[in-house]
C-alpha cells in the first residue's frame, strides 16, 4: 500500500501530522490486518498526512501489564516512548482501544505525553469536515446494525457517541442491545483473558454477548476493537449464523460506503 514509515518521512525532511499506531493485532492478526488496511485506505483517500512506525513499533505492553508482568510492560513502554519522543510525535491515532488506553492514560506517567485519538473519533471528525462523503443507499441500506461498546473505549474512556454518530450516517437502522454504553458487557477478551485458558463457568462471555446482539435482529454487528471483533466472530460461528450476520469494524463499513474521489 506504500504507507510511509516515520523514519522515511524524517529522512526526506517531512514530519507527518499524525502517527497511525497499528498495534499487534493490526500488524499480525489476519482479520485485524483487514481493518488496518481499510483505515489506512480511508486516510490515504482523503489526503490525511500520516505515517507508521513499521519495524520500530513494539507492543504497547498492555497485555503484559494486564497479565501482571509490570516489568515487561515498563520495558516495552520505555522503548516505545524513547522512539516516539526522539521523533517528536505529538498526535497518535489507533484502531485498538487497548493501545489507545495505554498510550493515552498510562504512558504519561513514564514520560510519554501525546494527543491520542481512536480511529472512530478521527472518522467522525473527517465526516464532520466533509472530507469523507458517504454513498446514498449503499450496501447497508435498510439493514439493522448493532454497535458493541468496547470496554476500553466506553467505560474506561467515556467514548460512546463517536462510533454511533458515524454509523447513524448510513442509510440503515442503528439498534441497541439491552446492555450498552455505561452498562455494556465485555466481549470476554479484556484483562489479558484472550491469552489464557478459560475458567470454569456455565457460559462463555462472548457467547452471552453474541446472543444479546442476535436478539436485536441486526444482520451487522459493528465493533471498534480487534479483541471484540475476534470474540464476537467466534460467537457468531458458535451460533452458526455466519451466513446471516457479519461482524465488521467501523473502518471497514465506512471504507465500503465511502464515495471515492
Order of alpha helices (4+ residues) and beta strands (2+ residues): alpha-beta-alpha-alpha-beta-alpha-alpha-beta-alpha-beta-alpha-beta-alpha-beta-alpha-beta-alpha-beta-alpha
